[in-house]
């Protein structure tokens, strides 16, 4: 287990390094001039050159990358070119909205998909199983923006139960208002991601039904459903753990869109604004932080899967 952990940790660090290089180089080929944006339209070429030199934009790319990655290793993701604020501090502030949103969305997706996915597989060939399968496929195909708009119309406009947009100025000092403002965004992401996860749970459950140990348990007197629940669901759980990393990535992508739709002051909305403003240090720091988070989640999922699977432990 220690050797496996070290191997996965090495791959994690290598992935972070490759991601940092790609992020840095990709942002450098985007059109536009940050110095021109800061100086304004009435600036002279000399003023633009002076700003470029002060920001270090005239240095070789290797030196710019070395300066940036050196700061990252010290825990400094950079400083905004436009506001002069710390990227790390702003990420921590915006994460107070994005992280609870992601946790709530993931919880909704799991609560929604796990029991219904198993039920859809256990009722295969019946009307209820077919309805669940078709319904999940339809929900998985719905764009997240459309889902959000439908939920807003139903729960905010027609019923008036939840706010349509925004986040309380008091933040989490008013927990009830903060949670209410996140319910619709989290439902939007959770339902769409949960529909895709439901399809996977159904497929994994159907695969477990055909395994020898389930058939043997059924031959010893258990019903098919009882044999599946007692002996098959642990393997279904292992399969679900495997795809959780992909689900987290999907939730992050969904958060970028949903925070725009519901005007939530989170990392996704900040990222879109910083890309539009060509604030390269902030965008670099934000993308690296999000990429690192996804990679760390994948690393934890790999370790959890190996620890939960007795076959891998015995092989080790």
C-alpha positions as CSV (number, residue, x, y, z in Angstrom):
1,X,0.0,0.0,0.0
2,X,2.9,2.4,0.8
3,X,4.5,1.7,-2.6
4,X,1.2,2.2,-4.4
5,X,0.6,5.5,-2.5
6,X,4.0,6.8,-3.4
7,X,3.5,5.9,-7.0
8,X,0.1,7.7,-7.1
9,X,1.6,10.7,-5.3
10,X,4.4,10.9,-7.9
11,X,1.8,10.8,-10.7
12,X,-0.2,13.5,-8.9
13,X,2.8,15.8,-8.7
14,X,3.7,15.1,-12.3
15,X,0.2,15.9,-13.3
16,X,0.3,19.2,-11.5
17,X,3.5,20.1,-13.1
18,X,2.2,19.3,-16.6
19,X,-1.0,21.2,-15.9
20,X,0.9,24.3,-14.7
21,X,3.0,24.4,-17.9
22,X,-0.1,24.0,-20.1
23,X,-2.0,26.6,-18.2
24,X,0.9,29.1,-18.4
25,X,1.5,28.6,-22.1
26,X,-2.1,28.5,-23.1
27,X,-2.8,31.9,-21.5
28,X,0.2,33.4,-23.3
29,X,-1.2,32.7,-26.7
30,X,-4.6,34.4,-26.0
31,X,-5.2,37.5,-28.1
32,X,-5.0,40.9,-26.4
33,X,-2.5,42.9,-24.4
34,X,-2.8,43.2,-20.6
35,X,-0.6,46.3,-20.5
36,X,-2.8,48.0,-23.1
37,X,-5.9,47.0,-21.0
38,X,-4.4,48.5,-17.8
39,X,-3.1,51.7,-19.5
40,X,-6.3,52.4,-21.3
41,X,-7.2,53.5,-24.8
42,X,-5.6,57.0,-24.5
43,X,-2.2,55.7,-23.4
44,X,1.0,56.2,-25.4
45,X,3.3,53.3,-26.6
46,X,5.9,54.5,-24.1
47,X,3.4,54.2,-21.2
48,X,2.4,50.7,-22.4
49,X,6.0,49.6,-22.6
50,X,6.7,50.9,-19.1
51,X,3.7,49.0,-17.7
52,X,4.8,45.8,-19.5
53,X,8.3,46.1,-18.0
54,X,7.0,46.8,-14.5
55,X,4.8,43.7,-14.8
56,X,7.7,41.5,-16.1
57,X,5.8,40.8,-19.3
58,X,8.9,41.5,-21.3
59,X,11.0,38.8,-19.7
60,X,11.5,35.4,-21.4
61,X,8.7,32.9,-20.9
62,X,11.0,30.6,-19.0
63,X,11.7,33.3,-16.4
64,X,8.1,34.3,-16.1
65,X,7.1,30.6,-15.5
66,X,9.9,30.2,-13.0
67,X,8.8,33.3,-11.0
68,X,5.2,32.1,-11.0
69,X,5.8,28.5,-10.1
70,X,8.3,29.5,-7.4
71,X,5.6,31.6,-5.8
72,X,3.1,28.7,-6.1
73,X,5.5,26.5,-4.2
74,X,5.6,29.1,-1.4
75,X,1.8,29.2,-1.3
76,X,1.5,32.4,-3.3
77,X,-0.7,32.0,-6.4
78,X,0.1,35.5,-7.6
79,X,-1.3,39.0,-7.5
80,X,-4.1,40.4,-9.7
81,X,-2.7,42.8,-12.3
82,X,-5.9,44.9,-12.2
83,X,-6.7,45.1,-8.5
84,X,-3.4,44.2,-6.8
85,X,-5.2,41.8,-4.5
86,X,-3.8,38.4,-3.6
87,X,-5.1,35.5,-5.7
88,X,-4.9,33.1,-2.8
89,X,-7.0,35.4,-0.6
90,X,-9.7,35.9,-3.2
91,X,-9.9,32.1,-3.9
92,X,-10.4,31.5,-0.2
93,X,-13.1,34.1,-0.1
94,X,-15.0,32.8,-3.2
95,X,-14.5,29.2,-2.1
96,X,-16.9,29.9,0.8
97,X,-19.7,29.9,-1.9
98,X,-18.3,27.3,-4.4
99,X,-17.3,24.6,-1.9
100,X,-20.7,24.4,-0.1
101,X,-22.4,24.5,-3.5
102,X,-20.3,21.6,-4.7
103,X,-20.8,19.5,-1.6
104,X,-24.6,20.1,-1.6
105,X,-24.8,19.3,-5.4
106,X,-22.7,16.1,-4.9
107,X,-24.9,15.0,-1.9
108,X,-28.1,15.5,-4.0
109,X,-26.6,13.6,-6.9
110,X,-25.7,10.6,-4.7
111,X,-29.0,10.6,-2.8
112,X,-30.8,10.8,-6.1
113,X,-28.8,8.3,-8.1
114,X,-27.8,5.5,-5.8
115,X,-31.2,4.1,-4.7
116,X,-32.9,4.8,-8.0
117,X,-30.0,3.3,-10.1
118,X,-30.2,0.1,-8.1
119,X,-34.0,0.1,-8.3
120,X,-33.9,0.6,-12.0
121,X,-31.6,-2.4,-12.4
122,X,-33.7,-4.6,-10.0
123,X,-36.9,-3.7,-11.9
124,X,-35.4,-4.2,-15.3
125,X,-38.1,-5.3,-17.8
126,X,-40.9,-3.8,-15.7
127,X,-42.7,-0.6,-16.3
128,X,-41.1,1.1,-13.2
129,X,-37.6,0.1,-14.3
130,X,-38.1,1.2,-17.9
131,X,-39.5,4.6,-16.7
132,X,-36.5,5.2,-14.5
133,X,-34.1,4.3,-17.3
134,X,-35.8,6.5,-19.9
135,X,-36.2,9.4,-17.4
136,X,-32.6,9.3,-16.3
137,X,-31.4,9.3,-20.0
138,X,-33.7,12.3,-20.7
139,X,-32.4,14.2,-17.7
140,X,-28.8,13.5,-18.5
141,X,-29.3,15.1,-21.9
142,X,-30.8,18.3,-20.5
143,X,-28.3,21.2,-20.6
144,X,-27.6,22.5,-17.1
145,X,-28.7,26.0,-18.0
146,X,-32.1,24.8,-19.1
147,X,-32.5,22.7,-16.0
148,X,-31.7,25.8,-13.9
149,X,-34.2,28.0,-15.7
150,X,-36.9,25.4,-15.3
151,X,-36.3,25.1,-11.6
152,X,-36.3,28.9,-11.2
153,X,-39.6,29.2,-13.0
154,X,-41.2,26.5,-10.8
155,X,-39.7,27.0,-7.4
156,X,-38.9,30.8,-7.5
157,X,-41.5,32.3,-9.8
158,X,-44.6,30.1,-9.5
159,X,-44.3,28.8,-5.9
160,X,-42.1,31.5,-4.5
161,X,-40.3,29.1,-2.1
162,X,-36.7,29.9,-3.0
163,X,-34.8,33.0,-4.2
164,X,-34.1,33.0,-7.9
165,X,-30.7,34.6,-7.8
166,X,-28.0,36.1,-5.5
167,X,-26.3,35.3,-2.3
168,X,-26.9,37.2,1.0
169,X,-24.5,40.1,1.7
170,X,-24.1,38.8,5.3
171,X,-22.8,35.5,3.8
172,X,-22.6,32.6,6.2
173,X,-23.3,34.8,9.2
174,X,-26.9,34.2,8.1
175,X,-26.8,30.4,7.5
176,X,-30.5,30.0,6.7
177,X,-30.5,32.6,4.0
178,X,-27.1,31.3,2.6
179,X,-28.4,27.7,2.4
180,X,-31.7,28.9,0.7
181,X,-29.7,30.7,-1.9
182,X,-27.7,27.6,-2.7
183,X,-30.6,25.1,-2.9
184,X,-31.7,25.8,-6.5
185,X,-28.2,26.0,-7.9
186,X,-27.2,22.8,-6.1
187,X,-30.4,21.1,-7.3
188,X,-29.7,22.1,-10.9
189,X,-26.2,20.6,-10.8
190,X,-27.2,17.6,-8.6
191,X,-30.1,16.5,-10.8
192,X,-28.1,16.6,-14.1
193,X,-25.0,14.9,-12.6
194,X,-27.2,12.5,-10.6
195,X,-29.0,11.4,-13.8
196,X,-25.6,10.5,-15.4
197,X,-24.5,8.7,-12.2
198,X,-27.8,6.9,-12.1
199,X,-27.1,5.4,-15.5
200,X,-23.7,4.2,-14.3
201,X,-25.1,2.7,-11.1
202,X,-27.8,0.9,-13.1
203,X,-25.1,-0.6,-15.4
204,X,-22.9,-1.6,-12.5
205,X,-25.8,-3.3,-10.7
206,X,-26.9,-5.2,-13.9
207,X,-23.3,-6.4,-14.2
208,X,-23.3,-7.5,-10.6
209,X,-26.5,-9.5,-11.1
210,X,-24.7,-11.7,-13.6
211,X,-21.8,-12.5,-11.4
212,X,-21.3,-16.1,-10.1
213,X,-21.4,-15.2,-6.4
214,X,-24.9,-13.6,-6.8
215,X,-26.2,-16.6,-8.7
216,X,-24.7,-18.9,-6.1
217,X,-26.4,-17.0,-3.2
218,X,-29.7,-17.2,-5.1
219,X,-29.2,-20.9,-5.6
220,X,-28.8,-21.3,-1.8
221,X,-32.2,-20.0,-1.1
222,X,-32.0,-16.2,-1.3
223,X,-34.2,-14.3,-3.7
224,X,-32.4,-12.5,-6.6
225,X,-33.0,-9.1,-5.0
226,X,-31.8,-10.3,-1.6
227,X,-28.7,-11.9,-3.1
228,X,-27.9,-8.7,-5.0
229,X,-28.4,-6.4,-2.0
230,X,-26.3,-8.6,0.3
231,X,-23.5,-9.6,-2.0
232,X,-23.6,-7.4,-5.1
233,X,-24.0,-3.9,-3.7
234,X,-20.5,-3.7,-2.2
235,X,-19.1,-4.2,-5.6
236,X,-21.5,-1.6,-7.0
237,X,-20.2,0.8,-4.3
238,X,-16.6,0.2,-5.5
239,X,-17.6,1.1,-9.0
240,X,-19.3,4.3,-7.8
241,X,-16.2,5.3,-5.9
242,X,-14.2,5.0,-9.1
243,X,-16.3,7.5,-11.0
244,X,-16.6,10.1,-8.1
245,X,-13.5,11.9,-9.4
246,X,-15.2,12.4,-12.8
247,X,-18.4,13.6,-10.9
248,X,-16.4,16.2,-9.0
249,X,-14.9,17.5,-12.3
250,X,-18.4,17.7,-13.7
251,X,-19.7,19.6,-10.7
252,X,-16.9,22.1,-11.0
253,X,-17.7,22.7,-14.7
254,X,-21.3,23.0,-13.8
255,X,-20.5,25.5,-11.0
256,X,-18.9,27.8,-13.5
257,X,-22.1,28.0,-15.5
258,X,-24.5,27.9,-12.6
259,X,-22.8,30.7,-10.7
260,X,-23.3,32.9,-13.7
261,X,-27.0,31.9,-14.0
262,X,-27.7,32.5,-10.3
263,X,-25.3,35.4,-9.9
264,X,-23.4,33.6,-7.1
265,X,-20.1,35.2,-6.0
266,X,-18.1,32.0,-6.3
267,X,-14.9,30.9,-8.0
268,X,-16.6,30.1,-11.3
269,X,-18.1,33.5,-11.7
270,X,-14.8,35.1,-10.7
271,X,-12.9,33.0,-13.3
272,X,-15.2,34.1,-16.1
273,X,-14.8,37.7,-15.2
274,X,-11.0,37.5,-14.9
275,X,-10.8,35.8,-18.3
276,X,-12.8,38.6,-19.9
277,X,-10.5,41.1,-18.2
278,X,-7.3,39.3,-19.3
279,X,-6.1,39.2,-15.7
280,X,-3.5,36.5,-16.4
281,X,-2.1,35.9,-12.9
282,X,-5.5,35.5,-11.4
283,X,-6.7,33.2,-14.2
284,X,-3.5,31.1,-13.8
285,X,-3.9,30.8,-10.1
286,X,-7.6,29.9,-10.4
287,X,-7.1,27.3,-13.1
288,X,-4.2,25.7,-11.2
289,X,-6.2,25.6,-8.0
290,X,-9.2,24.0,-9.7
291,X,-7.0,21.5,-11.6
292,X,-5.1,20.6,-8.4
293,X,-8.3,20.1,-6.6
294,X,-9.6,17.6,-9.2
295,X,-6.3,15.8,-9.3
296,X,-6.2,15.5,-5.5
297,X,-9.8,14.2,-5.5
298,X,-8.7,11.6,-8.0
299,X,-5.7,10.6,-5.9
300,X,-7.9,10.2,-2.8
301,X,-10.5,8.1,-4.8
302,X,-7.7,5.8,-6.0
303,X,-6.5,5.2,-2.5
304,X,-10.0,4.7,-1.2
305,X,-10.8,2.2,-4.0
306,X,-7.7,0.2,-3.3
307,X,-8.3,0.2,0.5
308,X,-11.9,-0.9,0.0
309,X,-11.2,-3.6,-2.6
310,X,-10.0,-6.8,-0.8
311,X,-8.8,-8.3,-4.1
312,X,-6.3,-5.5,-4.6
313,X,-5.2,-5.8,-1.0
314,X,-4.6,-9.5,-1.4
315,X,-2.7,-9.0,-4.6
316,X,-0.5,-6.5,-2.9
